[in-house]
Amino acid sequence: MVQHVAFVTGAGSGIGREIARLLASRSLKIIVADINMAGAEETVSIIKENNGEAAAVYCDVTNLESVKSAVQDSLNYYQQIDVLVNNAGWDKVEPFLKSEPDTWKRIIDINLMGQIHTCKAILPLMIESGYGKVVNIASDAARVGSSGEAVYSAAKGGVVALTKTLAREMARHKININCVAPGPSNTPLFQEIGSYNEGLAGALEKAIPFRRLAQPEDIAGAVAYFVSDEAGYVTGQTLSVSGGLTML
Ligand SMILES: NC(=O)c1ccc[n+]([C@@H]2O[C@H](COP(=O)([O-])OP(=O)(O)OC[C@H]3O[C@@H](n4cnc5c(N)ncnc54)[C@H](O)[C@@H]3O)[C@@H](O)[C@H]2O)c1
């Protein structure tokens, strides 16, 4: 059986780590791509302890040269990349009128330009091999808005639109490109946001029909579906995983 290779950005923490762990448990080899090498190495250890295969590579998604060099490092490990999960992301929650250009730039560079860079570097490899699955992590902020996250919502809206157009362009090459839009999820990023917005988690738990935040496992399951053969005829879609908070 062919063992596919997945390049997962931001896999040194939170949702990305769980995506990497789940795909490894389904026999994919994992490239854990992150700027946080300590976190990336920890993810690799977790995968190896469970008899999976993984390697950590330094990858700053905001920088195309860094992405290209991470792709080369990955090819040195595993010779191919069949699956790309664009998960790296970052946000600072604050009212739009209090936010400043440096923050906007950082948010757009990580959340939107990062996905553009990895697609530019990795899609040609998929075209050459005639196989590819791309899963872009957006956010429900892209679909329904989210107070305090104006520029982040715009960047994630860009991710949804990028997904649709690339899905059209890549269909002739048998490459599927889909989007997972998490609702509020219990991760280090959310805890950072929650730490200066006391009461946020409790308020969300009341509003979410399932009465709990998403766990990274909930998001990883949706990614695994898009990567699976069962989703072979699905492309250009955005799936919200939000415990019913958003129904679109
Ligand atoms: N947690 C939530 O509530 C939530 C909700 C909706 C969407 N999301 C999205 O899910 C994804 C994962 O978020 P998380 O909550 O697990 O966050 P997290 O902070 O736990 O993990 C994000 C990872 O991305 C990495 N990263 C940051 N900048 C990077 C860069 N320039 N290059 C490479 N890696 C970089 C970090 O080092 C970290 O390991 C993000 O795209 C986020 O926007 C999260």
PDBQT file of the ligand as one rigid body, heavy atoms in Angstrom, charges set to zero:
ROOT
HETATM    1  N1  LIG A 301      -8.688  27.779  18.649  1.00  0.00    +0.000 N 
HETATM    2  C1  LIG A 301      -9.755  28.282  18.072  1.00  0.00    +0.000 C 
HETATM    3  O1  LIG A 301     -10.755  28.640  18.730  1.00  0.00    +0.000 OA
HETATM    4  C2  LIG A 301      -9.819  28.414  16.562  1.00  0.00    +0.000 A 
HETATM    5  C3  LIG A 301     -11.045  28.761  15.982  1.00  0.00    +0.000 A 
HETATM    6  C4  LIG A 301     -11.115  28.897  14.599  1.00  0.00    +0.000 A 
HETATM    7  C5  LIG A 301      -9.998  28.675  13.828  1.00  0.00    +0.000 A 
HETATM    8  N2  LIG A 301      -8.813  28.341  14.421  1.00  0.00    +0.000 N 
HETATM    9  C6  LIG A 301      -7.667  28.126  13.544  1.00  0.00    +0.000 C 
HETATM   10  O2  LIG A 301      -7.107  26.837  13.792  1.00  0.00    +0.000 OA
HETATM   11  C7  LIG A 301      -5.718  26.853  13.485  1.00  0.00    +0.000 C 
HETATM   12  C8  LIG A 301      -4.919  26.274  14.641  1.00  0.00    +0.000 C 
HETATM   13  O3  LIG A 301      -5.093  27.125  15.773  1.00  0.00    +0.000 OA
HETATM   14  P1  LIG A 301      -4.828  26.648  17.277  1.00  0.00    +0.000 P 
HETATM   15  O4  LIG A 301      -5.978  27.152  18.057  1.00  0.00    +0.000 OA
HETATM   16  O5  LIG A 301      -4.466  25.222  17.306  1.00  0.00    +0.000 OA
HETATM   17  O6  LIG A 301      -3.570  27.586  17.634  1.00  0.00    +0.000 OA
HETATM   18  P2  LIG A 301      -2.188  27.299  18.395  1.00  0.00    +0.000 P 
HETATM   19  O7  LIG A 301      -1.639  28.645  18.735  1.00  0.00    +0.000 OA
HETATM   20  O8  LIG A 301      -2.373  26.303  19.477  1.00  0.00    +0.000 OA
HETATM   21  O9  LIG A 301      -1.296  26.639  17.250  1.00  0.00    +0.000 OA
HETATM   22  C9  LIG A 301      -0.896  27.388  16.115  1.00  0.00    +0.000 C 
HETATM   23  C10 LIG A 301       0.448  26.864  15.636  1.00  0.00    +0.000 C 
HETATM   24  O10 LIG A 301       0.829  27.648  14.493  1.00  0.00    +0.000 OA
HETATM   25  C11 LIG A 301       2.203  27.954  14.599  1.00  0.00    +0.000 C 
HETATM   26  N3  LIG A 301       2.564  29.141  13.843  1.00  0.00    +0.000 N 
HETATM   27  C12 LIG A 301       2.287  30.449  14.146  1.00  0.00    +0.000 A 
HETATM   28  N4  LIG A 301       2.867  31.254  13.252  1.00  0.00    +0.000 NA
HETATM   29  C13 LIG A 301       3.499  30.454  12.347  1.00  0.00    +0.000 A 
HETATM   30  C14 LIG A 301       4.279  30.712  11.191  1.00  0.00    +0.000 A 
HETATM   31  N5  LIG A 301       4.537  31.962  10.789  1.00  0.00    +0.000 N 
HETATM   32  N6  LIG A 301       4.765  29.662  10.494  1.00  0.00    +0.000 NA
HETATM   33  C15 LIG A 301       4.527  28.390  10.901  1.00  0.00    +0.000 A 
HETATM   34  N7  LIG A 301       3.807  28.093  12.010  1.00  0.00    +0.000 NA
HETATM   35  C16 LIG A 301       3.305  29.117  12.720  1.00  0.00    +0.000 A 
HETATM   36  C17 LIG A 301       2.436  28.160  16.095  1.00  0.00    +0.000 C 
HETATM   37  O11 LIG A 301       3.822  28.055  16.421  1.00  0.00    +0.000 OA
HETATM   38  C18 LIG A 301       1.584  27.038  16.673  1.00  0.00    +0.000 C 
HETATM   39  O12 LIG A 301       2.318  25.832  16.806  1.00  0.00    +0.000 OA
HETATM   40  C19 LIG A 301      -5.377  28.311  13.135  1.00  0.00    +0.000 C 
HETATM   41  O13 LIG A 301      -5.399  28.478  11.729  1.00  0.00    +0.000 OA
HETATM   42  C20 LIG A 301      -6.511  29.083  13.775  1.00  0.00    +0.000 C 
HETATM   43  O14 LIG A 301      -6.713  30.338  13.145  1.00  0.00    +0.000 OA
HETATM   44  C21 LIG A 301      -8.698  28.198  15.770  1.00  0.00    +0.000 A 
ENDROOT
TORSDOF 0
